[in-house]
């Protein structure tokens, strides 16, 4: 009976999540047009921050409760699912090039590199945590330099105010739906006797990635490919620059070597694949077969990863 109730509430959370994502993407685009900001910038900042909020909330809660493994597993697992599952699904729908300022990929790559250095010694030091804070500042600096804002007065103030309000309603739906999903997904996993690290890497990571998935699907339906790429870049950067310092500043845990050997290695490979695909989307002639193939490989690799972690394979 308890398991059935958890599943029902999990479905309810996902329903709220998808509704919130549609509202959020719709009205974030209206705000972008009013401010003269492109879809890529909105994806890199507003949507990325909104959809990364569950990971940050989980990280804070986990560290305060002495469950750093959950926080670390959620951050790494969420980034893996963002690329392998969410970007993989996106590749199946791409039908044109997507212009991305390649400078935005630099902080994305540097966060993965610094994560590798951090995990190598099994601890997250104060200086390493400050390094992630520095990368967040670099990310915002590059964003401001490469994606300028030009104000557009053509949109009516009343329409802008309405869209601002509805986008916030959608964001609340995103976060609330994600949190409901996380709570009952975690409860279900605990009933099945799964370890904290595996819970973080699978159930909670996938749960906290649901906003990215919902926002991505909504953006794809509207043909906003730049918003999709920006969301993946921004979410993966923010997941690490917010969650890892929280563990470093407030936690005291010896990290499991398996995280470096298994999970980080997978994240590094997927991050390289994402960078190459993002560059090809910007610089090369569009070939649908390439992205269809890449999407199938990415999604299949994610399913295999989850199967291995779950002990199915």
ABEGO torsion letter per residue (X at the ends): XAAAAAAAAAAAAAAAAAAAAAAAAAAAAAAAAAAGBBAAAAAABAAAAAAAAAAAAAAAAAAAAGBAAAAAAAAAAAAAAAAAAAAAAAAAABABBBBBBAAAAAAAAAAAAAAAAAAAAGBBBAAAAAAAAAAAAAAAAAAAAABBBBBBAABBAAAAAAAAAAAAAAAAAAAAAAAAAAAAAAAAAAAAGBBAAAAAABAAAAAAAAAAAAAAAAAAAAGBAAAAAAAAAAAAAAAAAAAAAAAAAABBBBBBAAAAAAAAAAAAAAAAAAAAAAAAAAABBBBAAAAAAAAAAAAAAAAAAAAAAAGAX
